[in-house]
Structure formats: structure tokens, C-alpha cells
Amino acid sequence: MFFGVSGASAQVPSAPSNVEGKTFTIGTDTTFAPFEFRDSSGELVGIDMDIIRAVAKSQGFTVQIKSLGFAAALQALSSKQVDGVIAAMSITDERKKVYDFSDPYFDSGVQMAVAKDNTDIKGYADLKGKTVTAKTGSEGESFAQSIAGRYGFTVKPLDQSATMYELVKSGNAAAVFDDYPVLAYGVSQNNGLKTVTKKEAGGSYGFAVNKGQNAELMAAFNTGLAELKDNGQYQAILDKYLKSPQDTVSADSSFWALLVSSMPALLKGLQNTVVVTLISFAFAMLLGLFFGFLKVSHNIVSRGVATTFVNIFRGTPLLVQAFFFYFGLPQIIGQPVNIWVAGVLTLSLNSAAYVTEIVRGGIQSVDPGQLEASRSLGLGYGTSMRRVVVPQAFKIMTPALINQLVILLKDSSLLLAIGFAELLYQGQQIYSNNFRISETLLIVAAMYFIVIMILTKLSNIVDKRFNK
């Protein structure tokens, strides 16, 4: 059986190109097996990954893969954080207004699936009055929306396939619409679903770059794709993931086996979580102290600057700030922003706004008579603050600062939205492949709990030592 494309015409000319020796950054989804997912060793694999790497090898260039999520990958492309996107992306007329597409590399289609034990829903007509789910921005969502009025159901889009399947299994959605190879792979991996409809005619997937840009990369992709089809490597890639069902369970499917196999990736994510938290907290303390002193200054301009800083970063959601620093800032400065830089900027500035208020509150909690007595002894304002007021204020502030450190560590999980490989991000990569969501999240939660308890204990020890 042949899987793939039917020979649709190219979207852009396959002109000769010179990309040998160059390195391109390619954005992709995080969880869309069998097109992109992480195997048991943590390696990003799948049809899309094998194709782009094989094309790169045949055309003499290298690729750096950024696993961001579908929507985030497109935002990264628009902000020029990546050179191209390969993420099982359907070629549509609307998207062709914004992106240039390669020759199609896969012809898809949509199917509907329900929970394995569901015997009530056998077709679209059984969905009246119910809620279904589909992946945001996908062909499945477009198809579901197109028939929702006719069959009387509501569509709830979600960002990840594994999350959609869990919604159906939990009974919070009656069915899921997804690309047929994705559903087939999930069913073969015991995701708890079954397909109940035939495949609907669908569109084609293509590799995308910003319109009018990276013409050499696009030409190289088309040339490489044609070579892969000619030499049989393309079909071998498809057969590897689609021709026969994958092993449905590992040799040992126990919780202990899951813990052991997932621990290397989770520990790497935990390390990133702790490092970004500590770096961000250090910067947040410096900024918080600076703006905190400005807040209690007698200078109205200084107070205004500090108040503006606090209002901006405490009055906007953390996710908005993360997207701005990683996707928006590059468009302003004309340069890509490293994901670590974006993560530290987001966490440190957001946390600094809260630390500023903690510092202000701590200083203002010290009896004003302390400052007046110090000044009456001939000490200057700065010396009085440094030697008399701040040491007392710090004792008052310490519990709140420890709490802010814990909040910062938990907030770091939101960086997964921009593809930062922290602990929860790694957990998502694992359950997107094995579909053991509850067990994986239980392990992740336990790791967060342990680290937070350790940080809290260490902070309390430091507090007792310096605030006797």
C-alpha cells in the first residue's frame, strides 16, 4: 500500500539553489505523532523529522530543529526566529497568502474517533447536541467546523493531540477529529480510542517559509524531496511509521518502567527549570531592590518610574510577556532572541515587579522612628537606610521572598509555550508518544513537589542563619 502524495503540482519553482554548508533553523510541532514526537530516548523523530533531515543530508546543509508547538512555530516563522516550518501543515489558499509552500510531501485526510468503549456514536449524526474536539488550526478543526452546523455539535479546539484524546476518554468530549495517520498511530499505541468513520478527502502537507524569503532553502527542499522519491527513501520513511502497526506496548508497561524510561528526559527538564529559576530570581532580586528603593524615594519622578515598571509587569499575563520577548522583540530589534534570554527576561522582569512591592512593603513596615533616630545621630539618609532600616526590613521581607521563589519556579512551567525545554515540557513530550498522561503528570508533579520542598527548606535555613 502506498502512502504519500498523489503528485500535486509544486507551489514554488524548484530552481537550482546553493545551500551547501549552510545551517537553517526549522520550527515544528511538539506532539503530532507520527509526524513529530519524541521516542523513548528523547530524540525528536517522525515523518517530518526524517524527511527534513534526509533532504538536508542530500542537499548538503544542516538543520537545527526547534520543537515549539504548531501555533508557536508559525509565530516563530513570522518573527524570523526560524527559517522554515515543517509540522504536518496543510497547504491552504489562506496560508499561501502568507507563506511559500514546497511541493506537497503527504496527502492527508480527516477521520473521527471516539472512546474505545463508546457504542452510542457511530457517525456524525450521533453528535447532535454534543461537544467534539480537534487540533487548533488543523485540517481536522476546519472539517469539524464545516459540518458542525449541519449535525448540531460544538467544536472545542485544543493544542495537543494527547490532550484531545484524554478529553474524549474522560467523557468531556464525544469525539475527536484528527488527521487519519495521527489517529491510526495513536490507536496502534493504545490511546484508548477507535475510529468510527471513513477517511474524508483532505489536503496536502507542505514545508513552509515566509512569503518571498528563503527561496534557496525552498528550492533545495523540493529538489531533495524529488530525489528521496526517486531513490525510494521517501517511501521507506512513510512505511517506517505507517505501513504496519507499531508495537502497542513496551516489554514492561508498569509504572516503574515508565518512571525509569522517562527519568533521563525529565531530569534534563528539571535541570533547566532549576537553572532558569535561580538565574531569574537573582536578576529579580537586583531589579526588585532597585525599584523598591525608588518606590519609597522622596522624588516623585523616581516613584513614577518604579510604579510604571510594577504596573506593566504585574498587570500583564506572564504568557503574553513570554510571547513578546521571544516572538515580538526580534521583530523590533531585527535580531533573533535566544530562548534562554527570552525565558530569563520573562521570569525575572515579572518576578521583579512583585519583589519591588515586597521591598517597598518591608521598608515601610519598619517603624519610621528608626530612621528619624538614625538621622538625629548624624547619619545620612543613605547610611541610615543601609545600616538601620534595610536590615530590619529584610527580616520582614524574607518569608515573602521565599514564597516568591517558589512561585517563580512554578511559573517557569509556562515557558513551555515558547518551546523552552523545562520539566513540564519534557513531560508533554513523553506522554505525547505513550499516551500515559495521568501517570506522566503524576511523576512531573512529584518532581516539582520535591524540588519546591528542598528549596523551601534551604531558604528557611538561610533565613534562620542570617536573621537570628
MARVO-482395 format. One record per residue (C-alpha): y, z, x; residue number from 1. Coordinates in Angstrom, 3 decimals. Layout:
// residues N
<<Y, Z, X>, NUM>
...
END
This chain:
// residues 468
<<0.000, 0.000, 0.000>, 1>
<<3.436, -0.921, 1.354>, 2>
<<6.327, 1.489, 1.178>, 3>
<<9.832, 0.491, 2.110>, 4>
<<12.313, -2.222, 1.254>, 5>
<<11.940, -5.491, -0.567>, 6>
<<14.160, -7.493, 1.740>, 7>
<<17.556, -6.929, 0.147>, 8>
<<20.436, -8.657, 1.866>, 9>
<<22.428, -6.945, 4.583>, 10>
<<25.588, -5.061, 3.748>, 11>
<<27.274, -5.927, 7.051>, 12>
<<26.594, -8.717, 9.565>, 13>
<<24.018, -7.985, 12.264>, 14>
<<26.208, -9.240, 15.101>, 15>
<<25.325, -8.635, 18.765>, 16>
<<26.564, -5.262, 19.963>, 17>
<<26.901, -3.320, 23.169>, 18>
<<25.958, 0.332, 22.653>, 19>
<<23.633, 0.814, 25.617>, 20>
<<24.204, 4.138, 27.335>, 21>
<<26.462, 5.483, 24.589>, 22>
<<25.905, 8.679, 22.603>, 23>
<<26.535, 8.828, 18.865>, 24>
<<26.656, 11.891, 16.623>, 25>
<<24.733, 11.374, 13.391>, 26>
<<25.074, 13.593, 10.324>, 27>
<<22.167, 14.230, 7.989>, 28>
<<20.907, 16.456, 5.207>, 29>
<<19.223, 19.795, 5.838>, 30>
<<16.440, 19.777, 3.246>, 31>
<<15.210, 16.469, 1.830>, 32>
<<11.570, 16.137, 2.835>, 33>
<<10.030, 13.735, 3.692>, 34>
<<13.265, 12.078, 4.891>, 35>
<<14.625, 15.047, 6.835>, 36>
<<13.151, 18.514, 7.224>, 37>
<<12.025, 20.877, 9.950>, 38>
<<8.386, 21.154, 10.975>, 39>
<<6.621, 24.369, 11.940>, 40>
<<8.096, 24.225, 15.446>, 41>
<<11.652, 23.942, 14.118>, 42>
<<12.046, 20.287, 15.103>, 43>
<<14.037, 18.123, 12.674>, 44>
<<11.656, 15.373, 11.559>, 45>
<<11.163, 12.945, 8.685>, 46>
<<11.518, 9.264, 7.861>, 47>
<<15.265, 9.159, 8.516>, 48>
<<14.943, 11.046, 11.796>, 49>
<<12.095, 8.887, 13.088>, 50>
<<13.931, 5.689, 12.165>, 51>
<<17.274, 6.596, 13.761>, 52>
<<15.564, 7.840, 16.940>, 53>
<<13.364, 4.760, 17.173>, 54>
<<16.380, 2.466, 16.652>, 55>
<<18.339, 4.381, 19.283>, 56>
<<15.496, 4.066, 21.774>, 57>
<<15.077, 0.331, 21.193>, 58>
<<18.826, -0.337, 21.466>, 59>
<<19.414, 1.893, 24.495>, 60>
<<21.729, 4.527, 23.019>, 61>
<<21.209, 8.222, 22.311>, 62>
<<21.857, 10.261, 19.182>, 63>
<<22.860, 13.842, 18.573>, 64>
<<21.760, 14.973, 15.117>, 65>
<<23.894, 17.343, 13.051>, 66>
<<21.936, 18.834, 10.161>, 67>
<<24.729, 19.661, 7.724>, 68>
<<23.670, 19.039, 4.152>, 69>
<<24.355, 15.852, 2.209>, 70>
<<27.874, 16.612, 0.949>, 71>
<<28.912, 18.240, 4.225>, 72>
<<27.574, 15.271, 6.207>, 73>
<<29.776, 12.892, 4.221>, 74>
<<32.763, 15.169, 4.756>, 75>
<<31.979, 15.250, 8.464>, 76>
<<31.902, 11.444, 8.492>, 77>
<<35.263, 11.238, 6.734>, 78>
<<36.776, 13.706, 9.228>, 79>
<<35.168, 11.801, 12.145>, 80>
<<33.063, 14.777, 13.194>, 81>
<<30.103, 12.384, 13.139>, 82>
<<29.846, 8.652, 13.815>, 83>
<<27.388, 7.865, 11.050>, 84>
<<25.201, 9.390, 8.328>, 85>
<<21.531, 8.820, 7.605>, 86>
<<20.397, 11.042, 4.744>, 87>
<<18.402, 9.023, 2.207>, 88>
<<21.774, 7.809, 0.947>, 89>
<<21.694, 5.315, -1.910>, 90>
<<23.840, 2.213, -1.471>, 91>
<<26.197, 2.018, -4.455>, 92>
<<29.288, -0.036, -5.272>, 93>
<<31.440, 3.109, -5.295>, 94>
<<30.231, 4.211, -1.878>, 95>
<<30.732, 0.738, -0.433>, 96>
<<34.454, 1.157, -1.085>, 97>
<<34.483, 3.991, 1.460>, 98>
<<31.566, 3.269, 3.808>, 99>
<<29.931, 0.316, 5.509>, 100>
<<26.173, 0.282, 4.958>, 101>
<<23.343, -1.065, 7.045>, 102>
<<20.572, -3.295, 5.829>, 103>
<<18.503, -1.217, 3.352>, 104>
<<15.713, 0.683, 5.070>, 105>
<<13.993, 2.085, 1.961>, 106>
<<13.729, 1.164, -1.737>, 107>
<<13.612, 4.294, -3.862>, 108>
<<13.267, 5.280, -7.488>, 109>
<<13.528, 8.374, -9.674>, 110>
<<10.820, 10.483, -11.277>, 111>
<<10.851, 13.594, -13.434>, 112>
<<8.745, 16.655, -12.660>, 113>
<<8.066, 19.925, -14.465>, 114>
<<6.339, 23.184, -13.588>, 115>
<<2.633, 22.725, -12.918>, 116>
<<1.605, 24.918, -15.860>, 117>
<<4.048, 23.315, -18.324>, 118>
<<2.195, 21.483, -21.100>, 119>
<<5.123, 21.041, -23.503>, 120>
<<7.202, 18.483, -21.637>, 121>
<<5.541, 15.115, -21.190>, 122>
<<8.546, 12.794, -21.303>, 123>
<<12.305, 12.512, -21.725>, 124>
<<12.107, 13.039, -25.489>, 125>
<<10.842, 16.595, -24.959>, 126>
<<14.044, 17.589, -23.143>, 127>
<<16.298, 17.860, -26.187>, 128>
<<18.482, 20.971, -26.001>, 129>
<<17.197, 21.897, -22.548>, 130>
<<18.705, 22.023, -19.051>, 131>
<<17.406, 19.891, -16.203>, 132>
<<18.388, 19.837, -12.552>, 133>
<<18.981, 17.158, -9.923>, 134>
<<20.404, 16.993, -6.424>, 135>
<<24.189, 16.762, -6.214>, 136>
<<25.376, 13.223, -5.520>, 137>
<<21.863, 11.790, -5.566>, 138>
<<20.314, 8.886, -7.421>, 139>
<<18.360, 11.463, -9.421>, 140>
<<21.572, 13.029, -10.702>, 141>
<<23.046, 9.630, -11.603>, 142>
<<19.938, 8.632, -13.552>, 143>
<<19.693, 12.006, -15.331>, 144>
<<23.356, 11.832, -16.353>, 145>
<<22.883, 8.276, -17.618>, 146>
<<20.203, 9.307, -20.137>, 147>
<<21.381, 12.862, -20.896>, 148>
<<23.361, 11.822, -23.974>, 149>
<<20.519, 9.771, -25.388>, 150>
<<17.938, 12.551, -25.069>, 151>
<<20.253, 15.533, -25.633>, 152>
<<19.806, 17.546, -22.454>, 153>
<<22.210, 19.063, -19.912>, 154>
<<22.180, 18.320, -16.194>, 155>
<<22.753, 21.108, -13.647>, 156>
<<23.225, 19.630, -10.132>, 157>
<<22.164, 21.666, -7.084>, 158>
<<22.494, 21.026, -3.364>, 159>
<<18.906, 21.503, -2.149>, 160>
<<15.539, 20.201, -3.279>, 161>
<<13.751, 23.506, -2.651>, 162>
<<16.323, 25.348, -4.786>, 163>
<<15.912, 22.823, -7.598>, 164>
<<12.144, 23.236, -7.610>, 165>
<<12.484, 27.018, -7.692>, 166>
<<14.839, 26.713, -10.679>, 167>
<<12.185, 24.752, -12.575>, 168>
<<9.356, 27.115, -11.614>, 169>
<<11.408, 30.118, -12.729>, 170>
<<11.995, 28.539, -16.144>, 171>
<<15.771, 28.291, -15.719>, 172>
<<15.488, 24.502, -15.839>, 173>
<<12.999, 22.499, -17.869>, 174>
<<12.593, 19.649, -15.386>, 175>
<<13.886, 18.127, -12.185>, 176>
<<14.898, 14.530, -11.486>, 177>
<<14.425, 13.519, -7.877>, 178>
<<13.577, 10.563, -5.674>, 179>
<<9.883, 9.756, -6.063>, 180>
<<8.904, 10.114, -2.367>, 181>
<<10.605, 13.515, -2.222>, 182>
<<8.771, 14.703, -5.324>, 183>
<<5.479, 13.267, -4.084>, 184>
<<5.814, 15.069, -0.783>, 185>
<<6.734, 18.340, -2.482>, 186>
<<3.789, 18.152, -4.877>, 187>
<<1.460, 17.463, -1.937>, 188>
<<2.828, 20.604, -0.281>, 189>
<<2.023, 22.750, -3.347>, 190>
<<5.621, 23.208, -4.508>, 191>
<<4.390, 24.233, -7.964>, 192>
<<5.434, 21.056, -9.796>, 193>
<<3.815, 17.969, -11.300>, 194>
<<5.297, 14.579, -12.128>, 195>
<<5.203, 13.531, -15.772>, 196>
<<6.980, 10.161, -15.814>, 197>
<<6.585, 6.851, -14.076>, 198>
<<8.969, 5.853, -11.320>, 199>
<<12.225, 4.414, -12.609>, 200>
<<13.692, 1.451, -10.775>, 201>
<<16.105, 2.746, -8.195>, 202>
<<18.456, 1.666, -5.468>, 203>
<<18.129, 1.290, -1.727>, 204>
<<18.870, 3.699, 1.101>, 205>
<<21.166, 2.732, 3.931>, 206>
<<22.686, 4.074, 7.127>, 207>
<<26.463, 4.554, 6.702>, 208>
<<29.600, 4.577, 8.854>, 209>
<<33.255, 4.802, 7.884>, 210>
<<34.519, 1.508, 6.488>, 211>
<<35.773, -0.801, 9.199>, 212>
<<34.674, 1.512, 12.023>, 213>
<<31.730, 1.732, 14.445>, 214>
<<30.810, -1.923, 13.937>, 215>
<<28.795, -1.930, 17.178>, 216>
<<26.705, 1.038, 16.031>, 217>
<<26.074, -0.618, 12.679>, 218>
<<25.057, -3.909, 14.294>, 219>
<<22.744, -2.055, 16.670>, 220>
<<21.120, -0.206, 13.760>, 221>
<<20.481, -3.449, 11.883>, 222>
<<19.067, -5.121, 14.992>, 223>
<<16.873, -2.135, 15.791>, 224>
<<15.650, -1.839, 12.200>, 225>
<<14.639, -5.515, 12.177>, 226>
<<12.726, -5.009, 15.433>, 227>
<<10.924, -1.953, 14.032>, 228>
<<9.788, -4.004, 11.037>, 229>
<<8.640, -6.881, 13.216>, 230>
<<6.572, -4.762, 15.583>, 231>
<<5.015, -2.570, 12.866>, 232>
<<6.669, 0.650, 13.961>, 233>
<<8.689, 0.873, 10.744>, 234>
<<5.590, 0.753, 8.543>, 235>
<<3.875, 3.290, 10.794>, 236>
<<6.763, 5.700, 10.237>, 237>
<<6.519, 5.328, 6.460>, 238>
<<2.738, 5.686, 6.493>, 239>
<<3.047, 8.858, 8.549>, 240>
<<4.889, 10.590, 5.710>, 241>
<<3.971, 8.676, 2.548>, 242>
<<0.669, 6.826, 2.735>, 243>
<<-1.660, 9.772, 2.331>, 244>
<<-1.040, 13.307, 1.091>, 245>
<<-0.046, 15.796, 3.730>, 246>
<<-2.112, 18.909, 4.350>, 247>
<<-1.235, 21.086, 1.426>, 248>
<<-1.702, 24.429, 3.105>, 249>
<<-1.989, 25.663, 6.645>, 250>
<<-5.185, 27.155, 8.032>, 251>
<<-3.758, 30.578, 7.261>, 252>
<<-1.340, 30.772, 4.332>, 253>
<<-0.935, 34.542, 4.412>, 254>
<<2.421, 36.311, 4.586>, 255>
<<1.614, 37.417, 8.135>, 256>
<<1.018, 33.798, 9.193>, 257>
<<4.356, 32.794, 7.648>, 258>
<<6.066, 35.649, 9.489>, 259>
<<4.571, 34.670, 12.831>, 260>
<<5.235, 30.933, 12.493>, 261>
<<8.806, 31.337, 11.262>, 262>
<<9.895, 34.097, 13.639>, 263>
<<10.962, 31.858, 16.603>, 264>
<<13.388, 29.887, 14.433>, 265>
<<14.611, 32.996, 12.612>, 266>
<<15.197, 34.871, 15.875>, 267>
<<17.259, 31.950, 17.149>, 268>
<<19.297, 32.076, 13.948>, 269>
<<19.636, 35.850, 14.246>, 270>
<<20.908, 35.487, 17.797>, 271>
<<23.569, 33.028, 16.633>, 272>
<<24.507, 35.367, 13.780>, 273>
<<24.985, 38.375, 16.055>, 274>
<<26.860, 36.444, 18.743>, 275>
<<29.308, 34.769, 16.341>, 276>
<<29.843, 38.111, 14.576>, 277>
<<30.642, 40.049, 17.753>, 278>
<<32.930, 37.339, 19.143>, 279>
<<34.745, 37.022, 15.824>, 280>
<<35.104, 40.787, 15.438>, 281>
<<36.619, 41.082, 18.914>, 282>
<<39.260, 38.470, 18.048>, 283>
<<39.746, 40.030, 14.599>, 284>
<<40.483, 43.408, 16.197>, 285>
<<43.079, 41.929, 18.554>, 286>
<<44.772, 39.965, 15.800>, 287>
<<44.478, 42.843, 13.322>, 288>
<<46.117, 45.291, 15.725>, 289>
<<48.916, 42.821, 16.458>, 290>
<<49.682, 42.028, 12.822>, 291>
<<49.060, 45.630, 11.800>, 292>
<<51.860, 46.799, 14.084>, 293>
<<54.077, 44.028, 12.735>, 294>
<<53.319, 45.294, 9.221>, 295>
<<54.763, 48.719, 9.987>, 296>
<<57.654, 47.350, 12.021>, 297>
<<61.247, 48.087, 11.009>, 298>
<<62.026, 44.382, 11.499>, 299>
<<61.907, 42.531, 8.169>, 300>
<<61.008, 39.217, 9.858>, 301>
<<58.034, 40.800, 11.655>, 302>
<<56.803, 42.336, 8.412>, 303>
<<57.235, 38.998, 6.664>, 304>
<<55.142, 37.174, 9.296>, 305>
<<52.354, 39.743, 9.040>, 306>
<<52.431, 39.726, 5.233>, 307>
<<52.236, 35.929, 5.156>, 308>
<<49.235, 35.951, 7.512>, 309>
<<47.408, 38.508, 5.368>, 310>
<<48.188, 36.718, 2.104>, 311>
<<46.926, 33.369, 3.396>, 312>
<<43.626, 34.505, 4.851>, 313>
<<42.890, 37.256, 2.358>, 314>
<<43.985, 35.141, -0.584>, 315>
<<41.777, 32.086, 0.047>, 316>
<<37.957, 31.908, -0.070>, 317>
<<36.073, 32.086, 3.216>, 318>
<<34.213, 28.857, 2.429>, 319>
<<37.487, 26.988, 1.939>, 320>
<<38.628, 28.205, 5.347>, 321>
<<35.330, 27.150, 6.958>, 322>
<<35.575, 23.650, 5.490>, 323>
<<39.216, 23.393, 6.549>, 324>
<<38.607, 24.358, 10.176>, 325>
<<35.523, 22.140, 10.555>, 326>
<<36.405, 19.140, 8.388>, 327>
<<40.159, 19.315, 7.742>, 328>
<<41.549, 20.406, 11.104>, 329>
<<40.029, 17.448, 13.018>, 330>
<<41.927, 15.044, 10.755>, 331>
<<45.168, 16.878, 11.551>, 332>
<<44.748, 17.141, 15.335>, 333>
<<42.829, 13.892, 15.777>, 334>
<<40.004, 15.590, 17.695>, 335>
<<36.563, 16.893, 16.665>, 336>
<<36.215, 20.667, 16.402>, 337>
<<33.108, 22.314, 17.840>, 338>
<<31.111, 24.115, 15.158>, 339>
<<31.223, 27.379, 17.136>, 340>
<<35.003, 27.122, 17.387>, 341>
<<35.260, 26.457, 13.644>, 342>
<<32.933, 29.373, 12.890>, 343>
<<34.799, 31.851, 15.096>, 344>
<<38.175, 30.717, 13.752>, 345>
<<36.980, 31.151, 10.187>, 346>
<<35.425, 34.578, 10.603>, 347>
<<37.982, 36.048, 12.998>, 348>
<<41.085, 34.988, 11.061>, 349>
<<39.614, 36.010, 7.715>, 350>
<<38.468, 39.370, 9.059>, 351>
<<41.755, 39.891, 10.933>, 352>
<<43.609, 39.850, 7.604>, 353>
<<41.536, 42.802, 6.412>, 354>
<<41.752, 44.594, 9.771>, 355>
<<45.544, 44.228, 9.571>, 356>
<<45.581, 46.180, 6.326>, 357>
<<43.182, 48.768, 7.772>, 358>
<<45.514, 49.264, 10.754>, 359>
<<48.581, 49.451, 8.529>, 360>
<<46.920, 51.974, 6.256>, 361>
<<45.691, 54.045, 9.193>, 362>
<<49.116, 54.232, 10.829>, 363>
<<50.879, 55.054, 7.580>, 364>
<<48.315, 57.801, 6.862>, 365>
<<49.454, 59.756, 9.908>, 366>
<<51.990, 62.422, 8.965>, 367>
<<55.487, 60.959, 9.642>, 368>
<<56.386, 64.300, 11.161>, 369>
<<54.135, 63.472, 14.117>, 370>
<<56.315, 60.517, 15.076>, 371>
<<59.509, 62.450, 14.467>, 372>
<<58.314, 65.352, 16.640>, 373>
<<57.362, 62.983, 19.432>, 374>
<<60.744, 61.255, 19.292>, 375>
<<62.525, 64.614, 19.336>, 376>
<<60.777, 65.398, 22.616>, 377>
<<62.411, 62.349, 24.159>, 378>
<<59.558, 59.843, 23.944>, 379>
<<60.428, 56.286, 22.960>, 380>
<<59.128, 54.632, 19.799>, 381>
<<56.535, 52.564, 21.655>, 382>
<<55.262, 55.509, 23.694>, 383>
<<55.177, 57.746, 20.629>, 384>
<<53.120, 55.181, 18.726>, 385>
<<50.731, 54.623, 21.631>, 386>
<<50.184, 58.262, 22.620>, 387>
<<50.628, 60.182, 19.368>, 388>
<<50.309, 58.069, 16.221>, 389>
<<47.696, 55.426, 17.128>, 390>
<<45.023, 57.882, 18.432>, 391>
<<45.219, 59.811, 15.164>, 392>
<<45.312, 56.602, 13.112>, 393>
<<42.267, 55.258, 14.921>, 394>
<<40.191, 58.233, 13.772>, 395>
<<41.211, 57.441, 10.201>, 396>
<<40.537, 53.711, 10.613>, 397>
<<37.090, 53.938, 12.266>, 398>
<<34.911, 54.158, 9.097>, 399>
<<36.761, 51.201, 7.535>, 400>
<<36.442, 49.166, 10.758>, 401>
<<32.686, 49.820, 10.889>, 402>
<<32.442, 48.667, 7.275>, 403>
<<34.429, 45.533, 8.146>, 404>
<<32.000, 44.750, 10.972>, 405>
<<29.086, 44.937, 8.531>, 406>
<<30.920, 42.722, 6.033>, 407>
<<31.681, 40.218, 8.795>, 408>
<<28.016, 39.985, 9.783>, 409>
<<27.024, 39.272, 6.186>, 410>
<<29.884, 36.798, 5.714>, 411>
<<28.609, 34.806, 8.699>, 412>
<<25.841, 33.517, 6.400>, 413>
<<28.456, 31.388, 4.612>, 414>
<<28.786, 29.265, 7.751>, 415>
<<25.536, 27.540, 6.774>, 416>
<<27.718, 25.382, 4.513>, 417>
<<29.105, 23.612, 7.604>, 418>
<<25.717, 23.448, 9.338>, 419>
<<26.073, 26.475, 11.627>, 420>
<<22.538, 27.478, 12.628>, 421>
<<22.731, 31.154, 11.700>, 422>
<<19.937, 33.255, 10.206>, 423>
<<20.088, 32.150, 6.559>, 424>
<<20.466, 28.509, 7.613>, 425>
<<17.218, 28.780, 9.589>, 426>
<<15.550, 30.383, 6.594>, 427>
<<16.561, 27.430, 4.432>, 428>
<<15.091, 25.029, 6.967>, 429>
<<11.775, 26.869, 6.781>, 430>
<<11.396, 27.100, 3.010>, 431>
<<12.562, 23.519, 2.520>, 432>
<<9.297, 22.497, 4.205>, 433>
<<6.803, 25.098, 2.987>, 434>
<<8.445, 25.866, -0.405>, 435>
<<7.711, 29.603, 0.050>, 436>
<<11.248, 30.565, -0.916>, 437>
<<10.764, 34.162, -2.063>, 438>
<<8.705, 35.180, 0.957>, 439>
<<11.028, 33.481, 3.436>, 440>
<<14.132, 35.043, 1.903>, 441>
<<12.422, 38.441, 1.944>, 442>
<<11.926, 38.097, 5.719>, 443>
<<15.542, 36.979, 6.175>, 444>
<<16.827, 39.900, 4.084>, 445>
<<14.734, 42.366, 6.095>, 446>
<<16.154, 40.988, 9.349>, 447>
<<19.711, 41.323, 8.058>, 448>
<<18.976, 44.878, 6.939>, 449>
<<17.538, 45.897, 10.312>, 450>
<<20.438, 44.432, 12.290>, 451>
<<23.050, 45.978, 9.991>, 452>
<<21.379, 49.394, 10.271>, 453>
<<21.319, 49.107, 14.078>, 454>
<<24.988, 48.056, 14.220>, 455>
<<25.959, 50.875, 11.871>, 456>
<<24.089, 53.476, 13.937>, 457>
<<25.623, 52.218, 17.198>, 458>
<<29.091, 52.192, 15.643>, 459>
<<28.652, 55.751, 14.405>, 460>
<<27.557, 56.884, 17.872>, 461>
<<30.661, 55.300, 19.377>, 462>
<<32.791, 56.878, 16.675>, 463>
<<31.420, 60.359, 17.376>, 464>
<<31.823, 59.957, 21.137>, 465>
<<35.440, 58.798, 21.079>, 466>
<<36.657, 60.709, 18.031>, 467>
<<35.425, 64.225, 18.719>, 468>
END
